């Protein structure tokens, strides 16, 4: 990667389908007349958060949908076609965006936390850290330039930042992932002879430059 990619932030309010809430159960009492339970309006079992992923992927509007391990966030990528513009200097063609939304205790989608896209990049993979604090976003150049390079970014849900991984060298494999201990595993160096290394994001977060302050809502 050279330089800091041009980043933009938009809101997209109709990106996903919502999951209907469960119906209320009827009041119940004990069969023993001497021991009457208080009446309740306990909600029926709500859909599992995994149902959200099924519903979203069934619409075929997203390329990748990943629920965070703690079930509190949902991240998805989506490819779309940019319509032709009148201005000859405007880019057209295919682009890819990232959306992160909250998931409430009932397994329903909440508000948007982040919508991000960069016309120079195409997202090929996303991966959550085991503690759900970080999301790795692995990209390629959207114009096909340097197809062996995979610019990678880290979204920090704690401080609301998107950080670059330039200090880790040129990442040459899309198989970027978090280990079970929360360490980021990458392959960098030359495409013909990549070197595997591990980076403790939580411990050395300050070493990664902040490219965008996304905030949280």
N, C-alpha and C positions, 0 to 999 in steps of 0.2 A: 504493500500500500504506500502511496506517496501522497502527502498532504492530508488534510481533513476533508472527508466527503461532504458535499452539500446536503444539509439535512433540513427537513421540513416537518411540521407537525400540524395535523388536521384532526377534526373530530368526525367520526362516522357513527351515526346513531342507529342505523338500520342494518348493521353488518351481520347480526346473528338473529336466529329465532329464539324466543324465550320459552322456558319450560313452564307449563301451567302448574299452579300450586295445587296441592292435594285437597280433597274435599273434607269438610269437618265430619267427625264421627258422631253418632247419636249418643245421647246420655244413657248411661247404664247404671244399674244397681245390683246389689248382691242378691243371690237366690235365698239367702238366709234372712228372714224378716227381722231377726233380732240384730243383725249387723248390716245396716244400710250404708253403702258407700256414697260419698258426696257426688253430686252430678258433676260431669265434666264436659268440656267441649274440646277435647284433645284432637288435634289435627291428625288426619290419616297419614300413613307413612309417605313421606315426600319422595319424589324420584331421586335415585342416586345421582351424584354429580356426574358420573360416567355417562348418564343418559344425555347430558348436554352435548357431549362429544358426538354421540350417535346421531342426535338430531341435526347438529350442524353439518357433520360430514355427509349426511344423507341428502342435504341440499346441493352438494357438490359446488358450493361457493368458495370453499377454502382448500388450499393445498395441504396444509398441515395444521392440526389442532392438538394442543398439548395442555392437559390439566396439571396444575402444579401439584407436587406431592402432598401438600397440606390442604388441597381442595379449595383454596381461597382465591386462586387466580386462574384464568384461562387465557392462553396465548394462541393466536392463530395467524397464519400467513395466507395471503390471497394474491393471485396473479390477475392482472386485468389489462385490457388493451387501451392505450391512450389514443383518443381520436385525433385525426389530423387537424393541425392548426393552420391558420392563414399565414402566420409569420414563419418565414423560412428557417429562422434560427431556433424554433421550438422543436424539441425532441418529440418524436412519436414512436409508437411501437408498444412493446410489452413492459409492464412494470410490476413490482411486487411490494406489498405493504405488510406491516406487522400491527396487530391489534392485541392489546391486553385488557381484559375486563375482569371485574370482581365477580366472585361467586358467593352468594349469601349462604346462611346456615340452612336454608331450605333447598339448596341446590339450584337456585335460580340465578340468572345472569344479572349483575348489577351494573354500576356505571363504568364508563370507559376510564382506564388509567392511562393508556398510551395509544396513540395512532402514529405510526412512523413509516416514512418511505423515503428512498433516495433514488432519483432517476438514474444514477450511475451504477446502481447495485441491484442484484436479484438475490432474494433470500432463498437458500437451498435447504436450510435445516435450522431448527430451534431445539434447545435442550435446557431443562430446568436443573438447578442444583438440588441436592437431596433436601436441603432445609427450605427450599422455595424462595430464597432471597434473591438469587441470581438467575437470569435467563441468558444463555449464550445464543447469539444470532450469527449464523454462518452464512456468508454471502459469496457471490461471484460478480465479476464485472458484467453488467447487463449488455454491453456491446460485444462481449466475447473476447475482449482484450485480456491477455494473461489468464487463460482458462485454467492454468495450474495453480493460481493463487486464490485463496479463500479468505478475504477480509472478514475478521470476526469481531463482534462487539459484545459487550456485557451490559445488560440492563440490571441495575441495582434497585430493587423495589423498596429498600430501606431508606435510601437518601434521594431517590428519584432522579438518577442520572443514567445516561448512556455513555459508556466508556469504550475507548479503542484499545486494541491489543498490539499496537506497533512496537512497544518495547520488547515483545516476545519474539520478534523477528517475523519473517514472511511465512504465514501458515500455508502449507502446500497440500493439505488433505482436509476434506470436509468431515472426516471422522472425529471432529472435536466433541468431547463429552466430559461430563463430570463423573468422577469416580464415586464410589459409595461413601467415601470420607469427605466428599465435597471439594476435591482438588480438580482443577481443570486440566485435562490431558489433551495435548496438541501434538501435531507433527509439523516441524518447520525446517527451513534450510533449502536444499535443492530438491526439485521434484523427483529427480532420479535417485537420490539418496536421502530421503527424509529422516530427520532425527526426532525421536519421541522424547517429550519432556512434560513435566507436571508443574503447574503453577497454582499456589494457594491463593485464590482470589480474595477471600475474606481477610487473610493476614497481610497481603500486599496490595490491597485495593488502591492505595494512594499512588502506586507506581503506574497505574493505568490512567491516561489522560481523559478528562471529562470532555466529551464532544457535544453533549446536549443535556441541558437541565430539563427533564421531562416533568418533574413534580409528581405528586399523587393527589387524587381527588377524593 
